[in-house]
Amino acid sequence: MNSDHAAGPDPEQGLSPDLDEELARFPRLDAHGMVAADLAEEQAPAPLDGPSPMLPGLVAAVGVVLTVLAVAEAVRSVPAAGQARPMTALVLTAALALGGYSLTRVLQLLAMAESRRRRRSAGAELPLVRWQLIDAHSLHAVWVIGVGASIALMGLLGVWSLLDGRPSGLEPGWPLLLIGGAVALLAHLARQRTAQSWQEAGDVN
């Protein structure tokens, strides 16, 4: 005897292939009606945050304290006739207060990039790092270069005043000139080396 039931998909055989494709286009919802994230994305480790900023902040804080002490010492000092208050210590402590954070941060990022480069060359699988870290060393290095150039400029003024015979407190000038030039040069070299290490570690395409 023929059945009068309308033809339709067998529940035991599942939905038709065409209907499965249509349903696959819609996002999956969780029990709360929210779009469910892929399981692989949920289990993926979070990118590394990088070195702690505590040490750079401490270096900058030390620079601020030393700057305050240097200012107090310069105010209390009484220069001899025809002389000026010594300003070399004040210039160096102010440079530490302004550039100590960035200088320490550059060194931290250089150490991190070097470590990842060595581990990558040894065949280790490395976790991802936050994309902000890849360019952070360059920004901090540029600031340190500017601070070093400012120190060198103060040293140049000290040399000029020494030759001119009009004391400015920056005499003899050449120590500041050498220190500022060394800081700027080392920051530039650290920036180049860090960028190369990021690239060799596979963090930069």
ZINOR-V450126 format. One record per residue. RES is the residue in one letter. PHI is phi as a letter, one per 40 degrees, with the letter a starting at -180 (999 if undefined). PSI is psi in whole degrees, -180 to 180 (none if undefined). BURIAL is # if it has 16 or more other ideal C-beta (glycine too) atoms within 10 Angstrom, else .. Layout:
# ZINOR-V450126
((RES | PHI | PSI | BURIAL) (RES | PHI | PSI | BURIAL))
This chain:
# ZINOR-V450126
((M | 999 | 135 | .) (N | c | 140 | .) (S | c | 140 | .) (D | c | 3 | .) (H | c | 143 | .) (A | c | 143 | .) (A | c | 141 | .) (G | a | 175 | .) (P | c | 141 | .) (D | c | 122 | .) (P | d | -30 | .) (E | c | -19 | .) (Q | c | -1 | .) (G | g | -178 | .) (L | c | 164 | .) (S | c | 155 | .) (P | d | -39 | .) (D | c | -40 | .) (L | c | -34 | .) (D | c | -41 | .) (E | c | -38 | .) (E | c | -41 | .) (L | c | -30 | .) (A | c | -21 | .) (R | c | -20 | .) (F | c | 144 | .) (P | c | 148 | .) (R | c | 142 | .) (L | b | 145 | .) (D | c | -171 | .) (A | c | -21 | .) (H | c | 7 | .) (G | g | 9 | .) (M | c | 155 | .) (V | c | 124 | .) (A | c | 135 | .) (A | c | 155 | .) (D | c | 145 | .) (L | c | -36 | .) (A | c | -37 | .) (E | c | -36 | .) (E | c | -34 | .) (Q | c | -7 | .) (A | c | 134 | .) (P | c | 149 | .) (A | c | 146 | .) (P | c | 152 | .) (L | c | 141 | .) (D | c | -19 | .) (G | g | -177 | .) (P | c | 153 | #) (S | c | 139 | .) (P | c | 5 | .) (M | c | -45 | .) (L | c | -47 | .) (P | d | -39 | #) (G | c | -37 | .) (L | c | -41 | .) (V | c | -44 | #) (A | c | -39 | #) (A | c | -40 | .) (V | c | -40 | .) (G | c | -39 | #) (V | c | -44 | .) (V | c | -45 | .) (L | c | -34 | #) (T | c | -43 | #) (V | c | -43 | .) (L | c | -39 | .) (A | c | -38 | #) (V | c | -43 | .) (A | c | -40 | .) (E | c | -40 | .) (A | c | -36 | .) (V | c | -39 | .) (R | c | -25 | .) (S | c | 145 | .) (V | b | 105 | .) (P | c | 152 | .) (A | c | 167 | .) (A | c | 130 | .) (G | g | 4 | .) (Q | b | 170 | .) (A | b | 160 | .) (R | c | 137 | .) (P | c | 130 | #) (M | b | -3 | #) (T | c | -48 | #) (A | c | -38 | .) (L | c | -40 | #) (V | c | -44 | #) (L | c | -42 | #) (T | c | -37 | #) (A | c | -37 | #) (A | c | -38 | #) (L | c | -39 | #) (A | c | -38 | #) (L | c | -34 | #) (G | b | -2 | #) (G | c | -39 | #) (Y | c | -52 | #) (S | c | -38 | #) (L | c | -46 | #) (T | c | -37 | #) (R | c | -40 | #) (V | c | -44 | #) (L | c | -38 | #) (Q | c | -46 | #) (L | c | -34 | #) (L | c | -45 | #) (A | c | -40 | .) (M | c | -46 | #) (A | c | -39 | #) (E | c | -41 | #) (S | c | -43 | .) (R | c | -36 | #) (R | c | -44 | #) (R | c | -41 | .) (R | c | -37 | .) (R | c | -42 | #) (S | c | -24 | .) (A | c | -1 | .) (G | g | 13 | .) (A | c | 149 | .) (E | c | 125 | .) (L | b | 138 | .) (P | c | 158 | .) (L | c | 153 | .) (V | b | 156 | #) (R | c | 140 | .) (W | c | -24 | .) (Q | c | -28 | .) (L | c | -25 | #) (I | c | -33 | #) (D | b | -5 | .) (A | c | -37 | #) (H | c | -35 | #) (S | c | -43 | .) (L | c | -45 | .) (H | c | -38 | #) (A | c | -39 | #) (V | c | -40 | .) (W | c | -43 | #) (V | c | -39 | #) (I | c | -41 | #) (G | c | -40 | .) (V | c | -42 | #) (G | c | -40 | #) (A | c | -35 | .) (S | c | -40 | #) (I | c | -45 | #) (A | c | -37 | #) (L | c | -42 | .) (M | c | -39 | #) (G | c | -38 | #) (L | c | -39 | #) (L | c | -36 | #) (G | c | -42 | #) (V | c | -41 | #) (W | c | -46 | .) (S | c | -32 | #) (L | c | -42 | #) (L | c | -31 | .) (D | c | -20 | .) (G | g | 11 | .) (R | b | 101 | .) (P | c | 139 | #) (S | b | -7 | #) (G | g | -5 | #) (L | b | 3 | #) (E | c | 149 | #) (P | c | -11 | .) (G | g | -38 | #) (W | c | -30 | .) (P | c | -43 | .) (L | c | -38 | #) (L | c | -43 | #) (L | c | -43 | .) (I | c | -46 | #) (G | c | -42 | #) (G | c | -39 | .) (A | c | -42 | .) (V | c | -46 | #) (A | c | -42 | #) (L | c | -45 | .) (L | c | -37 | #) (A | c | -39 | #) (H | c | -45 | .) (L | c | -39 | .) (A | c | -38 | #) (R | c | -44 | #) (Q | c | -44 | .) (R | c | -39 | .) (T | c | -43 | #) (A | c | -41 | #) (Q | c | -40 | .) (S | c | -40 | #) (W | d | -42 | #) (Q | c | -44 | .) (E | c | -24 | #) (A | c | -8 | #) (G | g | 11 | .) (D | c | -15 | #) (V | b | 127 | .) (N | c | none | .))
